Amino acid sequence: MIVRLRYQRPPKKAPSRPVTPLLPRQPEVVTPQEMATGLASLLAPIAALVFALALWRLGQDLGITKTFFITEGTFSHWQVWLALAITIGGACLWLNRVGEDGGSSNSPTAG
């Protein structure tokens, strides 16, 4: 049994033109909006990690999980970890808002 494969040549592409950026700017200059967005993207996983630690400590208090790695001091309570996670998450949301609208806090709100 002989199988013949027939290939068609692909159509010729039109010549592409080079892509130019919309606004020419220096790559070493970082705007405050870019800095806020970058910092918010770093804080989001940290807030999730701290929230996981709060759940771990709460689970240890309820007897569901094994011992928590901090047994004494301020950070041995799940309420502290939860408050820290909420604070970091709120900072992340605020920084995202600053990064999106350019930091103008006097923008009208929908009401």
MOFEN-V468020 format. One record per backbone hydrogen bond with DSSP energy under -1.0 kcal/mol. CO is the residue of the C=O (numbers start at 1). NH is the residue of the N-H. Records with the same first field share a line. If there is no record, write none. Layout:
# MOFEN-V468020
CO=NH ; NH
This chain:
# MOFEN-V468020
26=29
31=35
32=36
33=37
34=38
35=39
36=40
37=41
38=42
39=43
40=44
43=47
44=48
45=49
46=50
47=51
48=52
49=53
50=54
51=55
52=56
53=57
54=58
55=59
56=60
57=61
58=62
59=64 ; 65
73=76
74=77
77=81
78=82
79=83
80=84
81=85
82=86
83=87
84=88
85=89
86=90
87=91
88=92
89=93
90=94
91=95
92=96
93=97
94=98
95=99
96=100
97=101
103=105
